[in-house]
């Protein structure tokens, strides 16, 4: 049985949403861990590097949050998911 384009779009949208949610959960945990690591290493020679990594993880988390919101809005407006298109 052949799937319709709408079914494939929905499946792709749900998969993308689940993917973003999983990565956002991991990024949130990583952000907390790096914040704690940055505090622990604050007075060491490695403070700059650990602080840089903490900032990078926080920046990645913000990007994931933005992507998740954009996907949600696109789905609400009925936009087709480009990932469902077969090339």
N, CA, C and O atoms as CSV, one atom per row, in Angstrom:
chain,resi,resn,atom,element,x,y,z
A,1,UNK,N,N,0.840,-1.171,0.000
A,1,UNK,CA,C,0.000,0.000,0.000
A,1,UNK,C,C,0.888,1.237,0.000
A,1,UNK,O,O,1.810,1.357,0.806
A,2,UNK,N,N,0.594,2.151,-0.916
A,2,UNK,CA,C,1.396,3.360,-1.060
A,2,UNK,C,C,0.919,4.423,-0.062
A,2,UNK,O,O,-0.278,4.646,0.115
A,3,UNK,N,N,1.902,5.070,0.584
A,3,UNK,CA,C,1.574,6.137,1.526
A,3,UNK,C,C,1.327,7.433,0.762
A,3,UNK,O,O,1.954,7.692,-0.265
A,4,UNK,N,N,0.422,8.227,1.267
A,4,UNK,CA,C,0.173,9.525,0.641
A,4,UNK,C,C,1.262,10.502,1.060
A,4,UNK,O,O,1.967,10.281,2.045
A,5,UNK,N,N,1.390,11.577,0.306
A,5,UNK,CA,C,2.383,12.604,0.626
A,5,UNK,C,C,2.083,13.217,1.993
A,5,UNK,O,O,2.997,13.533,2.753
A,6,UNK,N,N,0.785,13.383,2.300
A,6,UNK,CA,C,0.424,13.952,3.601
A,6,UNK,C,C,0.853,13.039,4.747
A,6,UNK,O,O,1.329,13.510,5.780
A,7,UNK,N,N,0.681,11.729,4.558
A,7,UNK,CA,C,1.091,10.774,5.592
A,7,UNK,C,C,2.600,10.818,5.783
A,7,UNK,O,O,3.089,10.786,6.912
A,8,UNK,N,N,3.338,10.892,4.674
A,8,UNK,CA,C,4.794,10.967,4.765
A,8,UNK,C,C,5.225,12.269,5.415
A,8,UNK,O,O,6.159,12.280,6.217
A,9,UNK,N,N,4.547,13.386,5.076
A,9,UNK,CA,C,4.876,14.671,5.699
A,9,UNK,C,C,4.647,14.626,7.198
A,9,UNK,O,O,5.469,15.114,7.973
A,10,UNK,N,N,3.527,14.039,7.607
A,10,UNK,CA,C,3.224,13.939,9.036
A,10,UNK,C,C,4.254,13.080,9.745
A,10,UNK,O,O,4.732,13.440,10.821
A,11,UNK,N,N,4.599,11.947,9.150
A,11,UNK,CA,C,5.600,11.063,9.755
A,11,UNK,C,C,6.946,11.771,9.858
A,11,UNK,O,O,7.625,11.669,10.880
A,12,UNK,N,N,7.333,12.489,8.806
A,12,UNK,CA,C,8.601,13.215,8.829
A,12,UNK,C,C,8.556,14.317,9.882
A,12,UNK,O,O,9.531,14.534,10.603
A,13,UNK,N,N,7.429,15.009,9.969
A,13,UNK,CA,C,7.289,16.077,10.964
A,13,UNK,C,C,7.361,15.534,12.381
A,13,UNK,O,O,7.998,16.128,13.251
A,14,UNK,N,N,6.705,14.400,12.609
A,14,UNK,CA,C,6.745,13.783,13.936
A,14,UNK,C,C,8.149,13.299,14.262
A,14,UNK,O,O,8.609,13.442,15.395
A,15,UNK,N,N,8.832,12.728,13.274
A,15,UNK,CA,C,10.202,12.253,13.493
A,15,UNK,C,C,11.131,13.413,13.789
A,15,UNK,O,O,11.974,13.328,14.682
A,16,UNK,N,N,10.980,14.496,13.044
A,16,UNK,CA,C,11.815,15.671,13.274
A,16,UNK,C,C,11.545,16.261,14.646
A,16,UNK,O,O,12.472,16.662,15.349
A,17,UNK,N,N,10.287,16.313,15.023
A,17,UNK,CA,C,9.928,16.831,16.344
A,17,UNK,C,C,10.537,15.970,17.457
A,17,UNK,O,O,11.070,16.497,18.433
A,18,UNK,N,N,10.455,14.658,17.306
A,18,UNK,CA,C,11.028,13.746,18.303
A,18,UNK,C,C,12.542,13.894,18.360
A,18,UNK,O,O,13.131,13.892,19.442
A,19,UNK,N,N,13.172,14.023,17.196
A,19,UNK,CA,C,14.621,14.207,17.105
A,19,UNK,C,C,15.035,15.482,17.831
A,19,UNK,O,O,15.970,15.475,18.631
A,20,UNK,N,N,14.326,16.583,17.544
A,20,UNK,CA,C,14.655,17.860,18.190
A,20,UNK,C,C,14.420,17.797,19.692
A,20,UNK,O,O,15.209,18.328,20.473
A,21,UNK,N,N,13.336,17.150,20.094
A,21,UNK,CA,C,13.036,17.032,21.520
A,21,UNK,C,C,14.148,16.258,22.246
A,21,UNK,O,O,14.592,16.667,23.319
A,22,UNK,N,N,14.588,15.152,21.660
A,22,UNK,CA,C,15.659,14.351,22.275
A,22,UNK,C,C,16.950,15.149,22.382
A,22,UNK,O,O,17.627,15.111,23.410
A,23,UNK,N,N,17.288,15.867,21.324
A,23,UNK,CA,C,18.517,16.656,21.354
A,23,UNK,C,C,18.409,17.830,22.313
A,23,UNK,O,O,19.392,18.200,22.953
A,24,UNK,N,N,17.228,18.417,22.417
A,24,UNK,CA,C,17.029,19.517,23.358
A,24,UNK,C,C,17.148,19.022,24.798
A,24,UNK,O,O,17.718,19.711,25.644
A,25,UNK,N,N,16.622,17.849,25.079
A,25,UNK,CA,C,16.751,17.250,26.412
A,25,UNK,C,C,18.218,17.021,26.752
A,25,UNK,O,O,18.669,17.352,27.849
A,26,UNK,N,N,18.961,16.452,25.803
A,26,UNK,CA,C,20.389,16.206,26.026
A,26,UNK,C,C,21.158,17.519,26.167
A,26,UNK,O,O,22.058,17.627,27.000
A,27,UNK,N,N,20.806,18.510,25.361
A,27,UNK,CA,C,21.486,19.807,25.443
A,27,UNK,C,C,21.234,20.476,26.793
A,27,UNK,O,O,22.124,21.118,27.351
A,28,UNK,N,N,20.020,20.324,27.312
A,28,UNK,CA,C,19.700,20.903,28.625
A,28,UNK,C,C,20.550,20.263,29.720
A,28,UNK,O,O,21.069,20.947,30.602
A,29,UNK,N,N,20.681,18.944,29.647
A,29,UNK,CA,C,21.521,18.241,30.625
A,29,UNK,C,C,22.983,18.659,30.467
A,29,UNK,O,O,23.673,18.917,31.453
A,30,UNK,N,N,23.445,18.722,29.230
A,30,UNK,CA,C,24.820,19.137,28.970
A,30,UNK,C,C,25.089,20.552,29.440
A,30,UNK,O,O,26.161,20.844,29.973
A,31,UNK,N,N,24.129,21.423,29.246
A,31,UNK,CA,C,24.279,22.815,29.692
A,31,UNK,C,C,24.469,22.870,31.212
A,31,UNK,O,O,25.346,23.576,31.710
A,32,UNK,N,N,23.645,22.124,31.937
A,32,UNK,CA,C,23.773,22.115,33.407
A,32,UNK,C,C,25.121,21.535,33.834
A,32,UNK,O,O,25.770,22.058,34.740
A,33,UNK,N,N,25.533,20.462,33.181
A,33,UNK,CA,C,26.819,19.840,33.530
A,33,UNK,C,C,27.992,20.765,33.243
A,33,UNK,O,O,28.909,20.872,34.058
A,34,UNK,N,N,27.974,21.429,32.106
A,34,UNK,CA,C,29.065,22.342,31.778
A,34,UNK,C,C,29.059,23.577,32.667
A,34,UNK,O,O,30.125,24.112,32.975
A,35,UNK,N,N,27.889,24.044,33.087
A,35,UNK,CA,C,27.842,25.158,34.041
A,35,UNK,C,C,28.517,24.757,35.351
A,35,UNK,O,O,29.288,25.528,35.922
A,36,UNK,N,N,28.224,23.556,35.818
A,36,UNK,CA,C,28.858,23.069,37.046
A,36,UNK,C,C,30.355,22.862,36.851
A,36,UNK,O,O,31.150,23.197,37.729
A,37,UNK,N,N,30.739,22.315,35.711
A,37,UNK,CA,C,32.163,22.111,35.424
A,37,UNK,C,C,32.894,23.448,35.370
A,37,UNK,O,O,34.011,23.574,35.873
A,38,UNK,N,N,32.260,24.443,34.759
A,38,UNK,CA,C,32.884,25.769,34.677
A,38,UNK,C,C,33.113,26.348,36.079
A,38,UNK,O,O,34.140,26.979,36.330
A,39,UNK,N,N,32.170,26.137,36.978
A,39,UNK,CA,C,32.348,26.598,38.370
A,39,UNK,C,C,33.486,25.838,39.043
A,39,UNK,O,O,34.310,26.426,39.743
A,40,UNK,N,N,33.523,24.532,38.825
A,40,UNK,CA,C,34.562,23.700,39.455
A,40,UNK,C,C,35.960,24.037,38.954
A,40,UNK,O,O,36.922,23.987,39.720
A,41,UNK,N,N,36.081,24.378,37.678
A,41,UNK,CA,C,37.381,24.637,37.067
A,41,UNK,C,C,37.712,26.127,37.000
A,41,UNK,O,O,38.704,26.515,36.384
A,42,UNK,N,N,36.898,26.948,37.622
A,42,UNK,CA,C,37.023,28.402,37.534
A,42,UNK,C,C,38.431,28.914,37.837
A,42,UNK,O,O,38.933,29.780,37.121
A,43,UNK,N,N,39.058,28.409,38.853
A,43,UNK,CA,C,40.368,28.929,39.275
A,43,UNK,C,C,41.532,28.074,38.784
A,43,UNK,O,O,42.558,27.974,39.457
A,44,UNK,N,N,41.377,27.461,37.622
A,44,UNK,CA,C,42.439,26.621,37.079
A,44,UNK,C,C,42.876,27.146,35.707
A,44,UNK,O,O,42.271,28.059,35.146
A,45,UNK,N,N,43.928,26.548,35.198
A,45,UNK,CA,C,44.428,26.924,33.872
A,45,UNK,C,C,43.445,26.543,32.767
A,45,UNK,O,O,43.541,27.051,31.650
A,46,UNK,N,N,42.508,25.660,33.069
A,46,UNK,CA,C,41.548,25.178,32.062
A,46,UNK,C,C,40.226,25.935,32.093
A,46,UNK,O,O,39.307,25.601,31.346
A,47,UNK,N,N,40.122,26.934,32.933
A,47,UNK,CA,C,38.867,27.669,33.103
A,47,UNK,C,C,38.356,28.255,31.792
A,47,UNK,O,O,37.160,28.186,31.510
A,48,UNK,N,N,39.233,28.822,31.002
A,48,UNK,CA,C,38.817,29.436,29.735
A,48,UNK,C,C,38.213,28.432,28.774
A,48,UNK,O,O,37.179,28.687,28.157
A,49,UNK,N,N,38.871,27.284,28.653
A,49,UNK,CA,C,38.388,26.247,27.733
A,49,UNK,C,C,37.055,25.671,28.197
A,49,UNK,O,O,36.144,25.484,27.390
A,50,UNK,N,N,36.937,25.394,29.477
A,50,UNK,CA,C,35.681,24.839,30.004
A,50,UNK,C,C,34.567,25.876,29.878
A,50,UNK,O,O,33.431,25.534,29.550
A,51,UNK,N,N,34.888,27.130,30.137
A,51,UNK,CA,C,33.897,28.195,29.980
A,51,UNK,C,C,33.450,28.344,28.536
A,51,UNK,O,O,32.271,28.573,28.266
A,52,UNK,N,N,34.390,28.215,27.607
A,52,UNK,CA,C,34.068,28.302,26.184
A,52,UNK,C,C,33.136,27.157,25.778
A,52,UNK,O,O,32.171,27.356,25.040
A,53,UNK,N,N,33.443,25.960,26.274
A,53,UNK,CA,C,32.586,24.804,25.971
A,53,UNK,C,C,31.188,24.982,26.561
A,53,UNK,O,O,30.193,24.636,25.924
A,54,UNK,N,N,31.117,25.513,27.763
A,54,UNK,CA,C,29.816,25.761,28.395
A,54,UNK,C,C,28.996,26.733,27.555
A,54,UNK,O,O,27.802,26.523,27.340
A,55,UNK,N,N,29.641,27.796,27.080
A,55,UNK,CA,C,28.941,28.780,26.247
A,55,UNK,C,C,28.497,28.167,24.925
A,55,UNK,O,O,27.412,28.476,24.433
A,56,UNK,N,N,29.322,27.303,24.349
A,56,UNK,CA,C,28.982,26.647,23.085
A,56,UNK,C,C,27.772,25.730,23.243
A,56,UNK,O,O,26.890,25.709,22.385
A,57,UNK,N,N,27.730,24.979,24.329
A,57,UNK,CA,C,26.591,24.090,24.582
A,57,UNK,C,C,25.321,24.919,24.782
A,57,UNK,O,O,24.255,24.543,24.294
A,58,UNK,N,N,25.425,26.036,25.492
A,58,UNK,CA,C,24.263,26.908,25.701
A,58,UNK,C,C,23.777,27.492,24.381
A,58,UNK,O,O,22.572,27.592,24.151
A,59,UNK,N,N,24.701,27.875,23.520
A,59,UNK,CA,C,24.343,28.418,22.211
A,59,UNK,C,C,23.648,27.350,21.356
A,59,UNK,O,O,22.658,27.635,20.681
A,60,UNK,N,N,24.166,26.137,21.390
A,60,UNK,CA,C,23.538,25.039,20.644
A,60,UNK,C,C,22.132,24.762,21.170
A,60,UNK,O,O,21.222,24.479,20.392
A,61,UNK,N,N,21.956,24.841,22.476
A,61,UNK,CA,C,20.634,24.614,23.070
A,61,UNK,C,C,19.648,25.676,22.584
A,61,UNK,O,O,18.505,25.361,22.251
A,62,UNK,N,N,20.090,26.927,22.543
A,62,UNK,CA,C,19.207,27.996,22.054
A,62,UNK,C,C,18.826,27.767,20.596
A,62,UNK,O,O,17.683,28.013,20.209
A,63,UNK,N,N,19.770,27.298,19.784
A,63,UNK,CA,C,19.475,27.010,18.372
A,63,UNK,C,C,18.445,25.885,18.256
A,63,UNK,O,O,17.546,25.949,17.417
A,64,UNK,N,N,18.577,24.856,19.094
A,64,UNK,CA,C,17.605,23.759,19.083
A,64,UNK,C,C,16.224,24.239,19.511
A,64,UNK,O,O,15.214,23.816,18.948
A,65,UNK,N,N,16.178,25.123,20.505
A,65,UNK,CA,C,14.895,25.670,20.951
A,65,UNK,C,C,14.231,26.445,19.816
A,65,UNK,O,O,13.024,26.331,19.602
A,66,UNK,N,N,15.020,27.227,19.095
A,66,UNK,CA,C,14.496,27.994,17.963
A,66,UNK,C,C,13.989,27.055,16.872
A,66,UNK,O,O,12.906,27.264,16.327
A,67,UNK,N,N,14.762,26.033,16.556
A,67,UNK,CA,C,14.362,25.079,15.524
A,67,UNK,C,C,13.072,24.371,15.912
A,67,UNK,O,O,12.199,24.156,15.072
A,68,UNK,N,N,12.957,24.014,17.170
A,68,UNK,CA,C,11.748,23.310,17.622
A,68,UNK,C,C,10.524,24.215,17.499
A,68,UNK,O,O,9.459,23.764,17.076
A,69,UNK,N,N,10.667,25.476,17.861
A,69,UNK,CA,C,9.556,26.418,17.738
A,69,UNK,C,C,9.181,26.615,16.273
A,69,UNK,O,O,7.998,26.626,15.932
A,70,UNK,N,N,10.184,26.770,15.403
A,70,UNK,CA,C,9.905,26.953,13.978
A,70,UNK,C,C,9.199,25.734,13.390
A,70,UNK,O,O,8.284,25.879,12.580
A,71,UNK,N,N,9.615,24.544,13.788
A,71,UNK,CA,C,8.957,23.331,13.308
A,71,UNK,C,C,7.521,23.265,13.787
A,71,UNK,O,O,6.626,22.885,13.032
A,72,UNK,N,N,7.299,23.633,15.038
A,72,UNK,CA,C,5.944,23.637,15.592
A,72,UNK,C,C,5.055,24.605,14.813
A,72,UNK,O,O,3.931,24.267,14.441
A,73,UNK,N,N,5.567,25.804,14.573
A,73,UNK,CA,C,4.779,26.801,13.847
A,73,UNK,C,C,4.497,26.359,12.413
A,73,UNK,O,O,3.392,26.550,11.906
A,74,UNK,N,N,5.490,25.775,11.769
A,74,UNK,CA,C,5.294,25.292,10.400
A,74,UNK,C,C,4.234,24.199,10.370
A,74,UNK,O,O,3.381,24.175,9.484
A,75,UNK,N,N,4.293,23.306,11.334
A,75,UNK,CA,C,3.315,22.208,11.397
A,75,UNK,C,C,1.910,22.758,11.632
A,75,UNK,O,O,0.947,22.294,11.022
A,76,UNK,N,N,1.799,23.743,12.515
A,76,UNK,CA,C,0.491,24.351,12.804
A,76,UNK,C,C,-0.101,25.028,11.583
A,76,UNK,O,O,-1.320,25.062,11.411
A,77,UNK,N,N,0.767,25.567,10.736
A,77,UNK,CA,C,0.294,26.272,9.542
A,77,UNK,C,C,0.132,25.354,8.345
A,77,UNK,O,O,-0.196,25.808,7.249
A,78,UNK,N,N,0.363,24.054,8.554
A,78,UNK,CA,C,0.156,23.085,7.490
A,78,UNK,C,C,1.254,23.034,6.449
A,78,UNK,O,O,1.042,22.520,5.350
A,79,UNK,N,N,2.424,23.558,6.776
A,79,UNK,CA,C,3.531,23.514,5.817
A,79,UNK,C,C,3.984,22.079,5.611
A,79,UNK,O,O,3.943,21.258,6.527
A,80,UNK,N,N,4.415,21.798,4.399
A,80,UNK,CA,C,4.926,20.463,4.087
A,80,UNK,C,C,6.355,20.358,4.601
A,80,UNK,O,O,7.101,21.336,4.604
A,81,UNK,N,N,6.715,19.182,5.026
A,81,UNK,CA,C,8.051,18.956,5.585
A,81,UNK,C,C,9.015,18.584,4.463
A,81,UNK,O,O,8.824,17.565,3.800
A,82,UNK,N,N,10.052,19.398,4.243
A,82,UNK,CA,C,10.996,19.105,3.172
A,82,UNK,C,C,11.697,17.755,3.344
A,82,UNK,O,O,12.133,17.158,2.361
A,83,UNK,N,N,11.806,17.275,4.568
A,83,UNK,CA,C,12.486,15.993,4.802
A,83,UNK,C,C,11.672,14.821,4.284
A,83,UNK,O,O,12.207,13.725,4.116
A,84,UNK,N,N,10.381,15.034,4.026
A,84,UNK,CA,C,9.537,13.944,3.545
A,84,UNK,C,C,9.675,13.766,2.038
A,84,UNK,O,O,9.265,12.746,1.484
A,85,UNK,N,N,10.249,14.755,1.389
A,85,UNK,CA,C,10.396,14.683,-0.065
A,85,UNK,C,C,11.492,13.700,-0.416
A,85,UNK,O,O,12.590,13.746,0.139
A,86,UNK,N,N,11.185,12.816,-1.337
A,86,UNK,CA,C,12.188,11.834,-1.772
A,86,UNK,C,C,12.990,12.428,-2.916
A,86,UNK,O,O,12.431,12.994,-3.855
A,87,UNK,N,N,14.290,12.294,-2.829
A,87,UNK,CA,C,15.171,12.860,-3.867
A,87,UNK,C,C,15.709,11.773,-4.740
A,87,UNK,O,O,16.468,12.048,-5.670
